Amino acid sequence: MPKLLNSTLDLSRCPHCNVDSPNLVIQDQCDTTDFRGGHHYWRLYACKRCGGVVTAKATGWDQEVIAIYPSSLDVSEDVPDRARSYLDQAINSLSAPAGAVMLAASAVDAMLKFKGLSAGSLYARIDQAVAQHLITNDMAKWAHEVRLDANDQRHADDGAPLPTQDQAQKCVDFAMALGQFLFVLPARVQRGIESAQAN
């Protein structure tokens, strides 16, 4: 982590626009005290590309940053490797919305295949996931929207408008939610059960 004394914040990506090596320049700073008397030192940085503000916190002006708000999107290690790789790439390419949509759809596809749903179209596998109670009906409705957007891009449909960054973010949000639902939460529950049994 960078130190708070720097006039720029050294992050690999902007948490707002996901641009690589963002130019995050200091805008303001303050220090606060909590009810126990602990001091917190804050600096606000603005991304020169998107204008988004990032707040960094440390235990002193010359100390290493201990927290950044908003934090960047990180894909859990509980998500299978292939799906996690696609999802990481989708997050990292949000500034290129068409690519992010295709990568998010590929992540969804990889998650369903990992669950044994590999026959037929993605549309059919989403319906199979509902039938097997892997996802809810509402999640399937959301998934079909992601799938259709991705197909428009993959087949270069001249009649379909290019996706916006907001639409790409919604696709990534769905893929992240699906990963949480199918893999992260079950793994967390299993670790909780194992921890409870060990005590």
C-alpha positions in Angstrom: 0.0 0.0 0.0 1.2 3.6 -0.7 2.0 6.0 2.1 -0.5 8.8 2.9 2.2 11.5 2.6 2.2 11.3 -1.2 0.5 13.9 -3.2 -0.8 11.2 -5.5 -2.3 7.9 -4.6 -0.6 4.9 -6.3 -3.3 2.4 -7.2 -3.3 -0.1 -10.0 -6.8 0.9 -11.1 -9.3 3.6 -10.3 -12.2 2.2 -8.3 -14.6 4.3 -10.3 -13.6 4.0 -13.9 -11.1 1.1 -13.7 -8.6 2.9 -15.8 -5.1 1.3 -15.5 -2.5 3.3 -13.4 -4.9 6.2 -12.7 -3.6 9.7 -12.0 -5.2 10.2 -8.5 -4.3 13.7 -7.2 -4.8 15.0 -3.7 -7.7 17.4 -3.3 -8.1 17.7 0.5 -7.2 16.2 3.8 -8.3 16.0 7.4 -7.8 14.1 10.7 -10.5 12.8 13.0 -10.6 11.4 16.5 -12.9 8.6 17.5 -14.6 8.2 20.9 -11.7 6.2 22.3 -9.2 9.0 21.4 -7.8 7.2 18.4 -6.6 9.4 15.5 -7.5 8.8 11.9 -5.8 10.6 9.0 -7.7 11.0 5.7 -6.8 12.3 2.2 -9.2 12.7 -0.7 -7.8 12.1 -4.2 -9.6 12.8 -7.5 -9.1 10.7 -10.7 -8.0 12.9 -13.5 -9.8 10.7 -16.0 -13.3 10.2 -14.5 -13.4 12.8 -11.7 -14.2 10.1 -9.1 -13.1 10.8 -5.6 -11.1 8.2 -3.6 -10.6 8.5 0.1 -7.5 7.0 1.8 -7.0 6.4 5.5 -3.9 5.9 7.6 -2.8 6.1 11.3 -0.5 9.1 10.5 0.4 11.4 7.7 3.6 9.6 6.9 2.1 6.1 7.5 1.1 3.4 5.0 -2.5 3.6 3.8 -4.7 1.0 5.7 -8.0 1.5 3.9 -9.3 2.9 0.6 -12.9 4.0 -0.1 -14.5 2.9 -2.4 -12.4 -0.3 -2.5 -11.8 -1.9 -5.9 -13.9 -4.9 -6.9 -12.1 -8.1 -6.1 -13.3 -11.5 -7.2 -13.3 -14.1 -4.4 -10.9 -17.1 -4.5 -14.0 -19.2 -4.0 -15.1 -18.6 -7.6 -13.7 -21.2 -9.9 -10.5 -20.2 -11.7 -11.8 -19.8 -15.3 -14.9 -17.8 -14.2 -12.8 -15.7 -11.8 -10.3 -14.9 -14.7 -13.1 -13.8 -17.0 -14.7 -11.8 -14.2 -11.4 -10.1 -13.3 -10.9 -9.2 -17.0 -14.5 -7.9 -17.2 -13.9 -5.6 -14.2 -10.6 -4.4 -15.6 -12.1 -3.6 -19.0 -15.1 -1.6 -17.8 -13.7 1.4 -19.7 -14.3 -0.7 -22.8 -18.0 -1.6 -22.3 -18.5 -4.0 -25.2 -15.5 -6.1 -24.1 -16.6 -6.0 -20.5 -20.1 -7.3 -21.4 -18.7 -10.2 -23.4 -16.3 -11.1 -20.6 -19.0 -10.9 -17.9 -21.2 -13.2 -20.0 -18.2 -15.6 -20.4 -17.9 -15.6 -16.6 -21.5 -16.5 -16.2 -21.1 -19.2 -18.9 -18.1 -20.6 -17.1 -19.9 -20.7 -13.7 -22.8 -22.6 -15.1 -20.5 -25.1 -16.8 -18.6 -25.6 -13.6 -22.0 -26.6 -12.0 -22.3 -29.3 -14.7 -24.6 -27.3 -17.0 -22.7 -27.6 -20.3 -25.2 -28.9 -22.8 -27.2 -26.6 -25.0 -27.2 -22.8 -25.3 -26.6 -20.5 -22.5 -30.3 -19.7 -22.5 -31.1 -23.4 -22.0 -28.5 -23.7 -19.2 -29.9 -20.8 -17.4 -33.4 -22.5 -17.5 -31.7 -25.7 -16.3 -30.1 -23.8 -13.4 -33.6 -22.7 -12.3 -35.0 -26.2 -12.6 -32.2 -27.6 -10.5 -32.7 -24.8 -7.9 -29.2 -23.4 -8.4 -30.6 -19.9 -9.1 -34.0 -18.3 -8.6 -36.5 -17.3 -11.3 -35.6 -13.6 -10.7 -31.9 -14.4 -11.1 -32.7 -16.1 -14.4 -34.6 -13.1 -15.7 -31.6 -11.0 -14.8 -29.2 -13.5 -16.4 -31.2 -13.5 -19.7 -30.6 -9.8 -19.9 -26.9 -10.3 -19.5 -26.9 -13.1 -22.1 -28.8 -11.1 -24.7 -26.5 -8.1 -24.3 -23.5 -10.3 -24.7 -24.9 -12.0 -27.8 -25.5 -8.6 -29.4 -21.8 -7.8 -29.0 -20.4 -11.2 -30.0 -22.4 -11.3 -33.2 -21.8 -7.6 -34.0 -25.5 -7.0 -34.5 -25.7 -3.8 -36.5 -29.2 -3.1 -35.1 -28.1 -3.3 -31.5 -26.6 -0.2 -29.9 -23.2 -0.5 -28.3 -23.4 -0.9 -24.5 -22.6 2.0 -22.2 -20.3 1.8 -19.3 -23.4 1.8 -17.0 -24.8 -1.3 -18.9 -21.4 -3.0 -18.7 -21.3 -2.3 -14.9 -24.8 -4.0 -14.6 -23.5 -7.1 -16.4 -20.4 -7.3 -14.1 -22.7 -6.7 -11.1 -24.8 -9.7 -12.2 -21.8 -11.9 -12.7 -20.4 -10.9 -9.3 -23.8 -11.6 -7.7 -24.0 -15.0 -9.4 -20.5 -15.9 -8.2 -21.5 -14.9 -4.6 -24.7 -17.0 -4.8 -23.2 -20.1 -6.4 -19.8 -20.2 -4.8 -18.9 -17.6 -2.2 -21.8 -18.0 0.1 -21.9 -21.8 0.1 -18.1 -21.8 0.8 -18.6 -19.4 3.6 -21.4 -21.5 5.1 -19.3 -24.6 4.8 -16.3 -22.9 6.6 -18.8 -21.7 9.3 -20.0 -25.3 9.8 -16.5 -26.6 10.0 -15.5 -23.9 12.4 -18.5 -24.6 14.7 -17.8 -28.4 14.7 -14.2 -27.8 15.6 -15.1 -25.9 18.8 
